[in-house]
Amino acid sequence: MNANSFYVYLSYSPLVVKLATGVFSLVGQDVDPGTIEQLKEKIRESRFDATSGWSKAGTLWWHFQADRPTINAGSHAVPTFVLNLTSGEWRLQTVDGLQLGGVRIDNGFASGFAKAFSALGVTNKDFLQFDFDISKRRVFIRIVGIEPEEFSSFVESDEFDEEATMDEDN
């Protein structure tokens, strides 16, 4: 049974009651309110908030942690900042140049990533980064760590990088 079906069945089960988001109990069980709060805090701590920003290469990046529903559906909710700059059709590829087809961003969601997730071997809890080359309507996808990685395929040196400036002066 997939996760979506499980939660649908769980929502109207006569045996299980939802105590808080992600916290369930058997009907009739005595549950200490302190326990519920501890579990809610543990869930909150385990979540990873999506981040976004601009790379030295002038690309917009978006970084988030994949979960099973994202992987299965090949789509994910897009932060408003990213959505405002990226709505529409995009050509998807890896940073190595592997072409993965087209994707669409609209109505608050990025969709069409199932093929890419499969090709990259994305699994639950992987951190994904999307780098948008807005001028060419290309988006690059890759698996990264907890911190986003700089996207630099279009830039040889950064004008603000002091070490690069010092090397050029010598």
DSSP file (Angstrom, degrees, kcal/mol; ACC not computed):
  #  RESIDUE AA STRUCTURE BP1 BP2  ACC     N-H-->O    O-->H-N    N-H-->O    O-->H-N    TCO  KAPPA ALPHA  PHI   PSI    X-CA   Y-CA   Z-CA
    1    1 A M              0   0    0      0, 0.0     2,-0.1     0, 0.0     0, 0.0   0.000 360.0 360.0 360.0 134.0    0.0    0.0    0.0
    2    2 A N     >  -     0   0    0      1,-0.1     4,-2.2     4,-0.0     5,-0.1  -0.352 360.0-106.6 -79.6 166.8    1.4    3.4   -0.9
    3    3 A A  H  > S+     0   0    0      1,-0.2     4,-2.2     2,-0.2     5,-0.2   0.866 117.2  54.7 -62.4 -39.1    1.6    6.2    1.7
    4    4 A N  H  > S+     0   0    0      1,-0.2     4,-1.9     2,-0.2    -1,-0.2   0.935 109.8  46.2 -61.8 -46.3   -1.3    8.2    0.2
    5    5 A S  H  > S+     0   0    0      1,-0.2     4,-2.7     2,-0.2     5,-0.3   0.902 109.8  55.8 -61.8 -41.1   -3.7    5.2    0.4
    6    6 A F  H  X S+     0   0    0     -4,-2.2     4,-2.5     1,-0.2    -1,-0.2   0.931 109.4  45.0 -57.1 -47.9   -2.5    4.5    4.0
    7    7 A Y  H  X S+     0   0    0     -4,-2.2     4,-1.7     2,-0.2    -1,-0.2   0.821 111.3  53.4 -70.3 -30.3   -3.3    8.1    5.1
    8    8 A V  H  X S+     0   0    0     -4,-1.9     4,-0.8     2,-0.2    -2,-0.2   0.957 113.5  42.4 -65.3 -49.5   -6.7    8.0    3.3
    9    9 A Y  H >< S+     0   0    0     -4,-2.7     3,-0.7     1,-0.2    -2,-0.2   0.889 112.9  54.1 -63.4 -38.2   -7.7    4.8    5.1
   10   10 A L  H >< S+     0   0    0     -4,-2.5     3,-1.2    -5,-0.3    -1,-0.2   0.850  98.0  65.3 -63.3 -34.6   -6.3    6.1    8.4
   11   11 A S  H 3< S+     0   0    0     -4,-1.7    -1,-0.2     1,-0.3    -2,-0.2   0.773 114.0  28.8 -64.8 -26.8   -8.4    9.2    8.2
   12   12 A Y  T << S+     0   0    0     -4,-0.8    -1,-0.3    -3,-0.7    -2,-0.2   0.110  86.9 132.2-121.6  24.9  -11.7    7.3    8.5
   13   13 A S    <   -     0   0    0     -3,-1.2     3,-0.3     1,-0.1    -3,-0.0  -0.562  50.3-148.5 -73.5 135.3  -10.5    4.3   10.5
   14   14 A P  S    S+     0   0    0      0, 0.0    -1,-0.1     0, 0.0    -4,-0.1   0.552  96.8  53.0 -78.1  -5.8  -12.8    3.5   13.5
   15   15 A L  S    S+     0   0    0      1,-0.1    12,-2.5    11,-0.1     2,-0.4   0.627 103.6  56.5-101.8 -17.0   -9.7    2.2   15.4
   16   16 A V  E     -A   26   0A   0     -3,-0.3     2,-0.4    10,-0.3    10,-0.2  -0.936  59.2-164.0-125.4 140.0   -7.3    5.1   15.1
   17   17 A V  E     -A   25   0A   0      8,-3.0     8,-2.0    -2,-0.4     2,-0.5  -0.965  21.9-127.1-122.1 140.0   -7.7    8.8   16.1
   18   18 A K  E     +A   24   0A   0     -2,-0.4     6,-0.2     6,-0.2     3,-0.1  -0.756  25.3 177.4 -86.5 124.3   -5.5   11.6   15.0
   19   19 A L  E     -     0   0A   0      4,-2.7     2,-0.3    -2,-0.5     5,-0.2   0.745  67.9 -23.8 -96.2 -30.1   -4.1   13.6   17.9
   20   20 A A  E >  S-A   23   0A   0      3,-1.6     3,-2.6    20,-0.0    -1,-0.4  -0.942  97.2 -49.8-167.3 171.9   -2.0   16.1   16.0
   21   21 A T  T 3  S-     0   0    0      1,-0.3    22,-0.1    -2,-0.3     3,-0.1  -0.393 130.8  -0.7 -57.9 117.6   -0.3   16.3   12.6
   22   22 A G  T 3  S+     0   0    0     -2,-0.3     2,-0.5     1,-0.2    -1,-0.3   0.473 111.9 106.8  80.6   2.6    1.6   13.1   12.3
   23   23 A V  E <   +A   20   0A   0     -3,-2.6    -4,-2.7     2,-0.0    -3,-1.6  -0.965  42.6 167.8-120.9 119.9    0.5   11.8   15.7
   24   24 A F  E     -A   18   0A   0     -2,-0.5     2,-0.3    -6,-0.2    -6,-0.2  -0.850  10.3-175.3-128.2 161.4   -2.0    9.0   16.0
   25   25 A S  E     -A   17   0A   0     -8,-2.0    -8,-3.0    -2,-0.3     2,-0.2  -0.972  35.4 -94.4-149.1 160.0   -3.3    6.7   18.7
   26   26 A L  E >   -A   16   0A   0     -2,-0.3     3,-1.8   -10,-0.2   -10,-0.3  -0.576  56.5 -94.4 -73.1 143.1   -5.7    3.8   19.1
   27   27 A V  T 3  S+     0   0    0    -12,-2.5    -1,-0.1     1,-0.2     3,-0.1  -0.344 110.5  21.8 -58.5 134.5   -9.2    4.9   20.1
   28   28 A G  T 3  S+     0   0    0      1,-0.3    -1,-0.2    -3,-0.1     2,-0.2   0.321  88.1 133.7  90.9  -7.6   -9.7    4.7   23.8
   29   29 A Q    <   -     0   0    0     -3,-1.8     2,-0.6     1,-0.1    -1,-0.3  -0.552  58.1-125.7 -76.6 139.5   -6.0    4.9   24.8
   30   30 A D        -     0   0    0     -2,-0.2     2,-0.5    -3,-0.1    -1,-0.1  -0.771  32.6-175.3 -83.8 119.6   -5.0    7.4   27.5
   31   31 A V        -     0   0    0     -2,-0.6    -6,-0.0    -6,-0.0     5,-0.0  -0.974  24.4-126.5-122.4 125.0   -2.4    9.6   26.1
   32   32 A D    >>  -     0   0    0     -2,-0.5     4,-1.5     1,-0.1     3,-1.0  -0.492  15.7-133.9 -67.6 130.4   -0.6   12.2   28.2
   33   33 A P  H 3> S+     0   0    0      0, 0.0     4,-2.1     0, 0.0     5,-0.2   0.827 106.5  60.1 -55.6 -32.2   -0.8   15.7   26.6
   34   34 A G  H 3> S+     0   0    0      1,-0.2     4,-2.1     2,-0.2     5,-0.1   0.860 101.7  53.3 -63.1 -35.3    2.9   16.2   27.4
   35   35 A T  H <> S+     0   0    0     -3,-1.0     4,-2.4     2,-0.2    -1,-0.2   0.902 107.0  51.3 -66.0 -41.7    3.7   13.1   25.2
   36   36 A I  H  X S+     0   0    0     -4,-1.5     4,-2.5     1,-0.2    -2,-0.2   0.928 110.6  48.6 -61.4 -45.3    1.7   14.7   22.3
   37   37 A E  H  X S+     0   0    0     -4,-2.1     4,-2.3     1,-0.2    -1,-0.2   0.887 110.5  51.3 -63.6 -39.1    3.7   17.9   22.6
   38   38 A Q  H  X S+     0   0    0     -4,-2.1     4,-2.3     2,-0.2    -1,-0.2   0.919 111.7  47.0 -62.9 -43.5    7.0   16.0   22.7
   39   39 A L  H  X S+     0   0    0     -4,-2.4     4,-2.3     2,-0.2    -2,-0.2   0.899 110.8  51.6 -66.1 -40.6    6.0   14.1   19.5
   40   40 A K  H  X S+     0   0    0     -4,-2.5     4,-2.5     1,-0.2    -1,-0.2   0.913 111.1  48.3 -61.7 -42.0    4.9   17.2   17.7
   41   41 A E  H  X S+     0   0    0     -4,-2.3     4,-2.5     2,-0.2    -2,-0.2   0.899 109.8  52.0 -64.8 -41.0    8.2   18.9   18.6
   42   42 A K  H  X S+     0   0    0     -4,-2.3     4,-1.4     2,-0.2    -1,-0.2   0.905 111.5  47.0 -62.5 -41.7   10.2   15.8   17.4
   43   43 A I  H  X S+     0   0    0     -4,-2.3     4,-0.8     2,-0.2     3,-0.2   0.925 111.4  51.3 -63.9 -45.7    8.3   16.0   14.1
   44   44 A R  H >< S+     0   0    0     -4,-2.5     3,-0.7     1,-0.2    -2,-0.2   0.894 109.8  49.9 -59.3 -42.1    8.9   19.7   13.8
   45   45 A E  H 3< S+     0   0    0     -4,-2.5    -1,-0.2     1,-0.2    -2,-0.2   0.808 106.9  55.3 -67.5 -30.3   12.6   19.2   14.3
   46   46 A S  H 3< S+     0   0    0     -4,-1.4    -1,-0.2    -3,-0.2    -2,-0.2   0.630  88.9  96.0 -80.7 -12.7   12.9   16.5   11.7
   47   47 A R    <<  -     0   0    0     -4,-0.8     2,-0.5    -3,-0.7    -3,-0.0  -0.508  64.2-147.0 -80.1 147.1   11.4   18.7    9.0
   48   48 A F        -     0   0    0     -2,-0.2    17,-0.4    17,-0.1     2,-0.3  -0.963  11.3-138.2-115.5 123.7   13.6   20.5    6.6
   49   49 A D        -     0   0    0     -2,-0.5     2,-0.0    15,-0.1    14,-0.0  -0.630  25.1-112.9 -81.9 137.5   12.5   23.9    5.2
   50   50 A A        -     0   0    0     -2,-0.3     2,-0.3    14,-0.1    14,-0.2  -0.367  34.8-162.2 -64.0 145.9   13.1   24.6    1.5
   51   51 A T  E     -B   63   0B   0     12,-2.4    12,-3.0    -2,-0.0     2,-0.3  -0.892   9.3-177.4-127.0 159.9   15.6   27.3    0.8
   52   52 A S  E     +B   62   0B   0     -2,-0.3     2,-0.3    10,-0.2    10,-0.2  -0.974  13.5 135.1-151.6 163.6   16.4   29.3   -2.3
   53   53 A G  E     -B   61   0B   0      8,-1.8     8,-2.9    -2,-0.3     2,-0.4  -0.960  48.1 -69.5 179.1-165.4   18.8   32.0   -3.5
   54   54 A W  E     -B   60   0B   0     -2,-0.3     6,-0.2     6,-0.2     2,-0.1  -0.932  36.4-142.9-117.4 137.3   21.0   33.2   -6.3
   55   55 A S    >   -     0   0    0      4,-2.8     3,-1.7    -2,-0.4    97,-0.1  -0.448  30.8-106.9 -90.0 168.4   24.3   31.5   -7.4
   56   56 A K  T 3  S+     0   0    0      1,-0.3   103,-0.1    -2,-0.1    96,-0.1   0.791 120.8  62.0 -61.7 -28.2   27.4   33.3   -8.6
   57   57 A A  T 3  S-     0   0    0     94,-0.9    -1,-0.3     2,-0.1     3,-0.1   0.475 121.4-108.1 -78.8  -1.5   26.5   32.1  -12.1
   58   58 A G  S <  S+     0   0    0     -3,-1.7     2,-0.3     1,-0.3    76,-0.3   0.660  75.0 134.3  85.0  16.3   23.3   34.1  -12.0
   59   59 A T        -     0   0    0     92,-0.2    -4,-2.8    74,-0.1     2,-0.4  -0.767  56.4-124.4 -99.8 146.2   21.0   31.1  -11.6
   60   60 A L  E     -BC  54 132B   0     72,-1.6    72,-3.7    -2,-0.3     2,-0.3  -0.723  30.8-159.5 -81.5 132.6   18.2   30.9   -9.1
   61   61 A W  E     -BC  53 131B   0     -8,-2.9    -8,-1.8    -2,-0.4     2,-0.4  -0.889  12.9-168.2-117.6 152.3   18.5   27.8   -6.9
   62   62 A W  E     -BC  52 130B   0     68,-2.2    68,-2.8    -2,-0.3     2,-0.4  -0.996   8.3-170.6-137.5 129.0   15.9   25.9   -4.9
   63   63 A H  E     +BC  51 129B   0    -12,-3.0   -12,-2.4    -2,-0.4     2,-0.3  -0.980  16.2 148.7-129.0 127.2   16.9   23.3   -2.3
   64   64 A F  E     - C   0 128B   0     64,-2.1    64,-3.2    -2,-0.4     2,-0.5  -0.966  44.9-102.8-152.1 167.9   14.6   20.9   -0.5
   65   65 A Q  E     - C   0 127B   0    -17,-0.4    62,-0.2    -2,-0.3   -17,-0.1  -0.846  37.3-130.5 -98.6 126.4   14.4   17.4    1.1
   66   66 A A        -     0   0    0     60,-3.4    59,-2.2    -2,-0.5     2,-0.3  -0.399  23.5-171.4 -73.3 148.4   12.5   14.8   -1.0
   67   67 A D     >  -     0   0    0     57,-0.2     4,-2.3    58,-0.1     5,-0.2  -0.830  40.2 -94.2-129.7 173.3    9.9   12.6    0.6
   68   68 A R  H  > S+     0   0    0     -2,-0.3     4,-3.0     1,-0.2     5,-0.3   0.906 122.1  51.3 -59.6 -45.3    8.0    9.6   -0.7
   69   69 A P  H  > S+     0   0    0      0, 0.0     4,-2.4     0, 0.0     6,-0.3   0.905 111.1  49.5 -60.0 -38.4    5.0   11.5   -2.0
   70   70 A T  H  >>S+     0   0    0      2,-0.2     4,-2.1     1,-0.2     5,-0.8   0.933 114.0  45.1 -62.5 -46.1    7.2   13.9   -3.9
   71   71 A I  H  <5S+     0   0    0     -4,-2.3    -1,-0.2     2,-0.2    -3,-0.2   0.930 115.4  46.4 -64.9 -46.5    9.2   11.0   -5.5
   72   72 A N  H  <5S+     0   0    0     -4,-3.0    -2,-0.2     1,-0.2    -1,-0.2   0.898 120.6  37.5 -64.6 -41.4    6.0    9.0   -6.3
   73   73 A A  H  <5S-     0   0    0     -4,-2.4    39,-0.3    -5,-0.3    41,-0.3   0.732  96.8-135.7 -83.8 -22.9    4.2   12.0   -7.8
   74   74 A G  T  <5S+     0   0    0     -4,-2.1    39,-2.7     1,-0.3    38,-0.6   0.783  72.7  94.2  70.2  26.2    7.2   13.6   -9.5
   75   75 A S  E   < -D  111   0B   0     -5,-0.8     2,-0.3    -6,-0.3    -1,-0.3  -0.959  49.6-173.6-145.8 162.9    6.0   17.0   -8.2
   76   76 A H  E     -D  110   0B   0     34,-2.0    34,-2.7    -2,-0.3     2,-0.1  -0.989  35.8 -96.1-156.4 148.1    6.5   19.3   -5.2
   77   77 A A  E     -D  109   0B   0     -2,-0.3    32,-0.3    32,-0.2    31,-0.1  -0.434  41.6-138.4 -64.6 140.6    5.1   22.5   -3.9
   78   78 A V        -     0   0    0     30,-2.7    -1,-0.1    -2,-0.1   -16,-0.0  -0.872  16.2-113.1-107.4 132.8    7.2   25.5   -4.9
   79   79 A P     >  -     0   0    0      0, 0.0     4,-3.0     0, 0.0     3,-0.3  -0.317  30.9-115.7 -59.4 147.4    8.0   28.4   -2.5
   80   80 A T  H  > S+     0   0    0      1,-0.2     4,-2.7     2,-0.2     5,-0.2   0.874 113.8  56.1 -54.9 -42.8    6.4   31.7   -3.6
   81   81 A F  H  > S+     0   0    0      1,-0.2     4,-0.7     2,-0.2    -1,-0.2   0.924 113.7  39.9 -56.6 -46.4    9.7   33.4   -4.3
   82   82 A V  H >> S+     0   0    0     -3,-0.3     4,-1.2     1,-0.2     3,-0.9   0.917 113.7  54.6 -69.5 -44.3   10.7   30.6   -6.7
   83   83 A L  H >X S+     0   0    0     -4,-3.0     4,-1.1     1,-0.3     3,-0.6   0.894 102.6  56.8 -57.4 -43.0    7.2   30.3   -8.2
   84   84 A N  H 3< S+     0   0    0     -4,-2.7    -1,-0.3     1,-0.2    -2,-0.2   0.766 116.0  36.4 -62.1 -25.6    7.0   34.1   -9.1
   85   85 A L  H << S+     0   0    0     -3,-0.9    -1,-0.2    -4,-0.7    -2,-0.2   0.548 122.5  40.3-102.2 -10.2   10.2   33.8  -11.2
   86   86 A T  H <<  +     0   0    0     -4,-1.2    19,-0.2    -3,-0.6    -2,-0.2   0.335  68.4 140.7-128.0   8.8    9.8   30.3  -12.7
   87   87 A S     <  +     0   0    0     -4,-1.1     2,-0.3    -5,-0.1    19,-0.2  -0.244  53.9  32.9 -58.0 140.9    6.2   29.8  -13.8
   88   88 A G  E    S-E  105   0B   0     17,-3.1    17,-2.3     2,-0.0     2,-0.3  -0.748  99.4 -19.5 117.9-162.6    5.8   28.0  -17.1
   89   89 A E  E     -E  104   0B   0     -2,-0.3     2,-0.3    15,-0.2    15,-0.2  -0.618  54.6-176.9 -89.3 142.8    7.6   25.3  -19.1
   90   90 A W  E     -E  103   0B   0     13,-2.4    13,-2.4    -2,-0.3     2,-0.5  -0.980  27.6-125.5-136.8 147.9   11.3   24.3  -18.5
   91   91 A R  E     -Ef 102 138B   0     46,-2.5    48,-2.9    -2,-0.3     2,-0.4  -0.848  33.4-147.0 -90.4 129.8   13.8   22.0  -20.1
   92   92 A L  E     + f   0 139B   0      9,-3.4     8,-3.0    -2,-0.5     9,-0.4  -0.809  28.5 150.8-104.0 136.0   15.2   19.7  -17.4
   93   93 A Q  E     -Ef  99 140B   0     46,-2.1    48,-2.0    -2,-0.4     6,-0.2  -0.981  41.7-107.2-153.3 163.9   18.7   18.3  -17.4
   94   94 A T  E >   - f   0 141B   0      4,-1.9     3,-1.7    -2,-0.3    48,-0.1  -0.453  40.2-107.1 -83.6 166.5   21.4   17.1  -15.0
   95   95 A V  T 3  S+     0   0    0     46,-0.6    -1,-0.1     1,-0.3    47,-0.1   0.709 122.0  61.5 -67.3 -18.0   24.5   19.3  -14.4
   96   96 A D  T 3  S-     0   0    0      2,-0.1    -1,-0.3     1,-0.0     0, 0.0   0.499 124.3-103.0 -84.1  -5.2   26.4   16.6  -16.5
   97   97 A G    <   +     0   0    0     -3,-1.7     2,-0.4     1,-0.3    -2,-0.1   0.426  67.5 151.0 101.4  -1.2   24.1   17.4  -19.5
   98   98 A L        -     0   0    0      1,-0.1    -4,-1.9     2,-0.1     2,-0.4  -0.533  43.5-134.1 -67.3 120.2   21.7   14.4  -19.4
   99   99 A Q  E     +E   93   0B   0     -2,-0.4    -6,-0.2    -6,-0.2     3,-0.1  -0.623  26.5 178.5 -79.1 129.2   18.5   15.7  -21.0
  100  100 A L  E     -     0   0B   0     -8,-3.0    16,-0.2     1,-0.4    -7,-0.2   0.130  40.9-111.1-121.2  18.6   15.4   14.6  -18.9
  101  101 A G  E     -     0   0B   0     -9,-0.4    -9,-3.4    14,-0.1    -1,-0.4  -0.444  51.7 -36.6  91.4-161.6   12.5   16.2  -20.8
  102  102 A G  E     -E   91   0B   0    -11,-0.2     2,-0.3    -2,-0.1   -11,-0.2  -0.739  46.2-169.7-106.9 152.7   10.2   19.0  -19.9
  103  103 A V  E     -E   90   0B   0    -13,-2.4   -13,-2.4    -2,-0.3     2,-0.4  -0.902  11.6-140.1-133.6 163.5    8.7   20.1  -16.7
  104  104 A R  E     -EG  89 111B   0      7,-2.3     7,-3.0    -2,-0.3     2,-0.5  -0.976   6.6-164.3-130.5 140.2    6.0   22.6  -15.7
  105  105 A I  E     +EG  88 110B   0    -17,-2.3   -17,-3.1    -2,-0.4     2,-0.3  -0.972  37.5 117.9-124.5 115.7    5.7   25.0  -12.8
  106  106 A D  E >   + G   0 109B   0      3,-2.3     3,-2.2    -2,-0.5   -28,-0.1  -0.976  55.4  31.6-166.5 164.1    2.3   26.5  -12.1
  107  107 A N  T 3  S-     0   0    0     -2,-0.3     3,-0.1     1,-0.3    -1,-0.0   0.795 129.8 -56.4  51.9  33.1   -0.4   26.7   -9.5
  108  108 A G  T 3  S+     0   0    0      1,-0.2   -30,-2.7   -31,-0.1     2,-0.3   0.504 118.2  96.9  83.9   3.9    2.1   26.5   -6.8
  109  109 A F  E <   -DG  77 106B   0     -3,-2.2    -3,-2.3   -32,-0.3     2,-0.5  -0.955  60.0-147.2-130.9 147.1    3.6   23.2   -8.0
  110  110 A A  E     +DG  76 105B   0    -34,-2.7   -34,-2.0    -2,-0.3     2,-0.3  -0.947  34.9 174.9-102.1 128.9    6.6   21.9  -10.0
  111  111 A S  E     +DG  75 104B   0     -7,-3.0    -7,-2.3    -2,-0.5   -36,-0.2  -0.917  42.0  60.1-137.0 162.4    5.6   18.8  -11.9
  112  112 A G        +     0   0    0    -38,-0.6     4,-0.3   -39,-0.3     3,-0.2   0.635  64.8 118.5  97.6  19.4    7.0   16.3  -14.4
  113  113 A F     >  +     0   0    0    -39,-2.7     4,-2.9     1,-0.2     5,-0.2   0.400  38.6  99.7 -97.3   1.8   10.0   15.3  -12.4
  114  114 A A  H  > S+     0   0    0    -40,-0.3     4,-2.2   -41,-0.3     5,-0.2   0.909  84.8  48.0 -58.0 -45.2    9.2   11.5  -12.1
  115  115 A K  H  > S+     0   0    0     -3,-0.2     4,-2.8     1,-0.2    -1,-0.2   0.909 113.8  47.8 -61.1 -43.1   11.6   10.5  -14.9
  116  116 A A  H  > S+     0   0    0     -4,-0.3     4,-2.5     2,-0.2     5,-0.2   0.920 110.1  51.1 -65.0 -44.6   14.4   12.7  -13.4
  117  117 A F  H  X>S+     0   0    0     -4,-2.9     5,-2.6     1,-0.2     4,-0.9   0.903 113.7  45.9 -60.3 -40.3   13.9   11.3   -9.9
  118  118 A S  H ><5S+     0   0    0     -4,-2.2     3,-0.5    -5,-0.2    -2,-0.2   0.933 112.4  49.6 -67.1 -46.8   14.1    7.7  -11.4
  119  119 A A  H 3<5S+     0   0    0     -4,-2.8    -2,-0.2     1,-0.2    -1,-0.2   0.860 115.8  43.1 -61.4 -36.8   17.2    8.5  -13.5
  120  120 A L  H 3<5S-     0   0    0     -4,-2.5    -1,-0.2    -5,-0.2    -2,-0.2   0.614 109.2-123.0 -84.5 -13.0   19.0   10.0  -10.5
  121  121 A G  T <<5 -     0   0    0     -4,-0.9    -3,-0.2    -3,-0.5    -4,-0.1   0.859  38.5-171.0  72.8  35.4   17.9    7.3   -8.1
  122  122 A V      < -     0   0    0     -5,-2.6     2,-0.3    -6,-0.2    -1,-0.2  -0.384   4.5-174.2 -63.2 132.5   16.3    9.8   -5.7
  123  123 A T    >   -     0   0    0     -2,-0.1     3,-2.1     1,-0.1   -57,-0.2  -0.808  37.3 -66.5-123.7 167.5   15.2    8.2   -2.5
  124  124 A N  T 3  S+     0   0    0     -2,-0.3   -57,-0.2     1,-0.3     3,-0.1  -0.265 120.4  17.6 -54.4 133.5   13.3    9.3    0.6
  125  125 A K  T 3  S+     0   0    0    -59,-2.2    -1,-0.3     1,-0.3   -58,-0.1   0.389  87.6 140.7  82.1   0.7   15.2   12.0    2.6
  126  126 A D    <   -     0   0    0     -3,-2.1   -60,-3.4   -61,-0.1     2,-0.5  -0.456  53.1-125.6 -67.1 146.6   17.6   12.9   -0.3
  127  127 A F  E     -CH  65 144B   0     17,-0.8    17,-2.9   -62,-0.2     2,-0.3  -0.859  28.8-162.9 -95.8 126.2   18.3   16.6   -0.6
  128  128 A L  E     -CH  64 143B   0    -64,-3.2   -64,-2.1    -2,-0.5     2,-0.4  -0.825   7.6-162.7-110.8 146.7   17.6   17.9   -4.1
  129  129 A Q  E     -CH  63 142B   0     13,-2.6    13,-1.6    -2,-0.3     2,-0.5  -0.998   1.2-164.8-130.4 133.3   18.7   21.2   -5.7
  130  130 A F  E     -CH  62 141B   0    -68,-2.8   -68,-2.2    -2,-0.4     2,-0.5  -0.967   4.6-163.6-113.5 128.4   17.2   22.8   -8.8
  131  131 A D  E     -CH  61 140B   0      9,-2.6     9,-2.9    -2,-0.5     2,-0.6  -0.966  10.0-151.9-114.5 120.5   19.2   25.5  -10.5
  132  132 A F  E     -CH  60 139B   0    -72,-3.7   -72,-1.6    -2,-0.5     2,-1.2  -0.824  11.4-162.6 -99.4 117.4   17.2   27.7  -12.9
  133  133 A D  E >>> - H   0 138B   0      5,-3.2     5,-1.7    -2,-0.6     3,-0.8  -0.801  17.1-173.1 -91.6  91.7   18.9   29.3  -15.9
  134  134 A I  G >45S+     0   0    0     -2,-1.2     3,-0.6   -76,-0.3    -1,-0.2   0.846  74.6  56.3 -62.0 -39.4   16.1   31.8  -16.4
  135  135 A S  G 345S+     0   0    0      1,-0.2    -1,-0.3    -3,-0.1    -2,-0.0   0.819 118.4  33.1 -65.8 -29.8   17.3   33.3  -19.7
  136  136 A K  G <45S-     0   0    0     -3,-0.8    -1,-0.2     2,-0.2    -2,-0.2   0.362 104.9-123.9-106.8   3.7   17.5   29.8  -21.4
  137  137 A R  T <<5 +     0   0    0     -4,-0.8   -46,-2.5    -3,-0.6     2,-0.4   0.890  64.6 138.0  53.3  44.3   14.4   28.3  -19.6
  138  138 A R  E   < -fH  91 133B   0     -5,-1.7    -5,-3.2   -48,-0.2     2,-0.4  -0.932  37.9-162.3-117.1 144.3   16.6   25.4  -18.4
  139  139 A V  E     -fH  92 132B   0    -48,-2.9   -46,-2.1    -2,-0.4     2,-0.4  -0.996   7.4-152.4-126.0 132.2   16.5   23.8  -14.9
  140  140 A F  E     -fH  93 131B   0     -9,-2.9    -9,-2.6    -2,-0.4     2,-0.4  -0.857  11.0-160.5-104.1 135.3   19.3   21.6  -13.7
  141  141 A I  E     +fH  94 130B   0    -48,-2.0   -46,-0.6    -2,-0.4     2,-0.3  -0.911  18.3 154.5-118.6 143.3   18.6   18.9  -11.1
  142  142 A R  E     - H   0 129B   0    -13,-1.6   -13,-2.6    -2,-0.4     2,-0.5  -0.985  42.5-111.9-159.6 157.7   21.0   17.2   -8.7
  143  143 A I  E     + H   0 128B   0     -2,-0.3   -15,-0.2   -15,-0.2     2,-0.2  -0.829  46.0 166.6 -91.2 129.1   21.2   15.4   -5.4
  144  144 A V  E     - H   0 127B   0    -17,-2.9   -17,-0.8    -2,-0.5     2,-0.0  -0.682  32.5 -96.2-130.3-176.4   23.2   17.4   -2.9
  145  145 A G        -     0   0    0      2,-0.5    -1,-0.2    -2,-0.2     4,-0.1   0.015  60.0 -66.8 -88.6-160.4   23.7   17.4    0.9
  146  146 A I  S    S+     0   0    0      2,-0.1    -2,-0.0   -19,-0.0   -83,-0.0   0.833 122.0  56.8 -61.7 -34.6   22.1   19.3    3.7
  147  147 A E  S    S-     0   0    0      1,-0.1    -2,-0.5   -20,-0.1   -20,-0.0  -0.793  95.4-110.1 -99.4 142.1   23.6   22.6    2.3
  148  148 A P        -     0   0    0      0, 0.0     2,-0.3     0, 0.0    -2,-0.1  -0.307  31.5-129.0 -64.1 154.0   23.0   23.8   -1.2
  149  149 A E        -     0   0    0     -4,-0.1     2,-0.2     1,-0.0    -5,-0.0  -0.817  24.3-103.0-106.2 147.7   26.0   23.7   -3.6
  150  150 A E        -     0   0    0     -2,-0.3     2,-0.7     1,-0.1   -95,-0.1  -0.472  27.8-140.5 -68.3 134.0   27.2   26.6   -5.7
  151  151 A F        +     0   0    0     -2,-0.2   -94,-0.9   -92,-0.1   -92,-0.2  -0.874  37.4 154.5 -96.2 116.0   26.2   26.3   -9.4
  152  152 A S    >   +     0   0    0     -2,-0.7     3,-1.4   -96,-0.1    -1,-0.1   0.152  26.2 117.3-133.2  21.5   29.1   27.5  -11.4
  153  153 A S  T 3  S+     0   0    0      1,-0.3    -1,-0.1     3,-0.0     3,-0.0   0.695  86.6  42.8 -69.1 -15.3   28.9   25.9  -14.9
  154  154 A F  T 3  S+     0   0    0     -3,-0.1     2,-0.4     1,-0.1    -1,-0.3   0.356 107.5  67.6-107.1   5.6   28.5   29.3  -16.6
  155  155 A V    <   -     0   0    0     -3,-1.4     3,-0.1     1,-0.1   -98,-0.1  -0.986  48.5-175.1-132.4 130.7   31.1   31.2  -14.6
  156  156 A E  S    S+     0   0    0     -2,-0.4     2,-0.3     1,-0.4    -1,-0.1   0.825  79.2   3.8 -92.6 -35.9   34.9   30.8  -14.6
  157  157 A S  S    S-     0   0    0   -101,-0.1     2,-0.5     8,-0.0    -1,-0.4  -0.991  71.1-123.7-146.9 154.0   35.6   33.3  -11.8
  158  158 A D    >   -     0   0    0     -2,-0.3     3,-2.0    -3,-0.1     7,-0.2  -0.848  11.8-142.9-101.4 127.0   33.6   35.4   -9.5
  159  159 A E  T 3  S+     0   0    0     -2,-0.5    -1,-0.1     1,-0.3     6,-0.0   0.708 104.3  49.8 -61.0 -18.9   34.2   39.1   -9.6
  160  160 A F  T 3  S+     0   0    0   -104,-0.0     2,-0.8     4,-0.0    -1,-0.3   0.421  82.5 106.3 -99.5   0.2   33.6   39.2   -5.8
  161  161 A D    <>  -     0   0    0     -3,-2.0     4,-2.1     1,-0.2     5,-0.2  -0.719  56.3-160.8 -83.6 109.9   36.0   36.3   -5.0
  162  162 A E  H  > S+     0   0    0     -2,-0.8     4,-2.4     1,-0.2    -1,-0.2   0.863  88.5  53.1 -61.6 -38.4   39.1   37.9   -3.4
  163  163 A E  H  > S+     0   0    0      2,-0.2     4,-2.2     1,-0.2    -1,-0.2   0.924 109.9  47.7 -64.5 -43.1   41.3   35.0   -4.1
  164  164 A A  H  > S+     0   0    0      1,-0.2     4,-2.0     2,-0.2    -2,-0.2   0.896 112.4  50.2 -63.5 -39.9   40.4   34.9   -7.8
  165  165 A T  H  X S+     0   0    0     -4,-2.1     4,-1.7     1,-0.2    -2,-0.2   0.898 110.4  49.6 -64.8 -41.7   41.0   38.7   -8.0
  166  166 A M  H  X S+     0   0    0     -4,-2.4     4,-1.2     1,-0.2    -2,-0.2   0.898 110.0  50.9 -65.3 -40.3   44.4   38.4   -6.3
  167  167 A D  H  < S+     0   0    0     -4,-2.2     3,-0.3     1,-0.2    -1,-0.2   0.889 109.6  50.7 -64.4 -39.6   45.5   35.6   -8.7
  168  168 A E  H  < S+     0   0    0     -4,-2.0    -1,-0.2     1,-0.2    -2,-0.2   0.851 107.4  54.0 -66.5 -35.1   44.5   37.7  -11.7
  169  169 A D  H  <        0   0    0     -4,-1.7    -1,-0.2     1,-0.2    -2,-0.2   0.782 360.0 360.0 -70.4 -26.9   46.5   40.6  -10.4
  170  170 A N     <        0   0    0     -4,-1.2    -1,-0.2    -3,-0.3    -2,-0.2   0.454 360.0 360.0 -82.3 360.0   49.7   38.5  -10.1
